[in-house]
């Protein structure tokens, strides 16, 4: 199961969908319990990209030098009618050390673009997705 926590989703309840409501509770609880903090984006070499991810996208900035969010290569994302199809292999994101991540992110569940790349915020081994940022000019 993947989650996408966005301030828009959390503030728009109730919408009548129990899964959406549970997702919002999970997102709020995770941010509260872990003391989520915003952190600066880094490239694969650890160099700063001068982009700061929102705190509500980060489970814990202290979990690794790059936190939970990172840019991902274009080849891991395809845009289809039902949303962004993401297929990231092991090592394609700092959190994916033993498993890859596969998910469909509906267009309504994305953040506004930051930088010129796709960015995704994942928990360890992609068990949960916190946020997804499309490239500028994408749906």
C-alpha positions in Angstrom: 0.0 0.0 0.0 1.3 3.5 -0.9 0.3 6.8 0.6 0.6 10.3 -0.7 0.3 12.9 2.0 -0.5 16.3 0.7 -1.9 19.3 2.6 -4.7 19.5 0.0 -5.8 16.0 0.6 -5.7 16.2 4.4 -7.6 19.5 4.6 -10.4 18.4 2.2 -12.0 15.8 4.4 -14.6 14.4 4.7 -14.9 13.3 1.1 -16.8 10.1 1.9 -14.0 7.7 1.1 -12.8 5.8 4.2 -9.5 4.9 2.5 -8.7 8.6 1.9 -9.7 9.4 5.5 -7.4 6.7 6.9 -4.6 8.0 4.6 -5.0 11.5 6.0 -4.9 10.2 9.6 -1.8 8.1 8.8 -0.1 11.2 7.3 -0.9 13.4 10.2 0.1 10.8 12.8 3.4 10.1 11.0 4.3 13.8 10.9 3.4 14.3 14.5 5.2 11.2 15.9 8.3 11.5 13.9 8.8 15.3 14.2 9.0 15.5 10.4 11.2 18.4 9.2 11.8 19.9 5.8 15.2 19.1 4.2 17.2 20.2 1.2 17.3 18.1 -1.9 20.6 16.4 -2.9 21.7 14.8 -6.1 23.0 11.2 -6.3 26.4 12.4 -5.4 25.2 14.2 -2.3 25.5 17.7 -3.8 22.8 20.2 -2.8 20.2 21.1 -5.4 19.1 24.2 -3.5 15.5 22.8 -3.3 13.8 22.3 0.1 11.1 19.7 0.4 8.0 20.5 2.5 8.0 19.1 6.0 4.7 17.2 5.4 6.5 15.1 2.7 9.2 13.9 5.0 8.8 11.1 7.5 12.1 12.0 9.1 14.9 14.0 7.7 17.2 12.3 10.2 16.8 8.8 8.7 19.5 9.4 6.1 21.7 12.2 4.8 19.1 12.9 2.1 16.0 12.2 4.2 13.0 10.6 2.4 12.8 12.7 -0.7 15.0 12.7 -3.8 15.0 13.4 -7.5 14.4 10.4 -9.7 15.4 9.8 -13.4 12.8 10.4 -16.1 13.0 6.8 -17.3 11.3 5.7 -14.0 8.2 7.7 -14.7 5.6 7.4 -17.5 2.5 9.6 -17.8 -0.7 7.7 -18.6 -4.5 8.4 -18.5 -4.8 7.4 -14.8 -1.8 9.2 -13.5 2.0 8.9 -13.2 3.2 5.3 -13.4 6.4 5.1 -11.3 8.8 2.1 -11.4 12.0 2.7 -9.6 14.6 -0.1 -9.3 16.7 -0.9 -6.2 19.2 2.0 -5.9 17.2 4.4 -8.0 16.3 6.4 -4.8 18.3 6.7 -1.6 15.5 4.8 0.3 15.5 1.8 -2.1 18.3 -0.3 -0.8 16.8 -3.8 -1.0 13.5 -3.4 -3.0 12.3 -1.2 -5.8 9.1 0.9 -5.8 6.2 0.5 -8.2 3.1 2.7 -7.9 0.5 4.7 -9.8 0.1 8.3 -8.6 -3.2 9.9 -9.6 -2.9 13.4 -11.0 -4.9 14.8 -8.1 -2.3 13.3 -5.7 0.7 15.2 -6.8 2.5 18.3 -5.5 3.4 21.3 -7.5 6.7 20.9 -9.5 10.0 21.8 -7.8 13.1 22.0 -9.8 13.3 20.5 -13.3 13.1 16.8 -12.3 10.6 14.3 -10.9 11.0 14.0 -7.1 9.5 11.4 -4.8 9.5 11.0 -1.1 9.5 7.4 0.1 9.8 5.4 3.3 12.5 2.7 3.7 12.3 0.3 0.8 9.3 2.2 -0.6 6.7 0.8 1.9 5.0 4.2 1.8 5.0 7.1 -0.6 4.7 10.5 1.1 4.8 12.9 -1.9 5.4 13.1 -5.6 6.5 16.1 -7.5 6.1 16.0 -11.3 8.4 17.9 -13.7 7.3 21.4 -14.8 4.9 21.4 -17.7 3.6 17.9 -17.0 -0.1 17.2 -16.1 
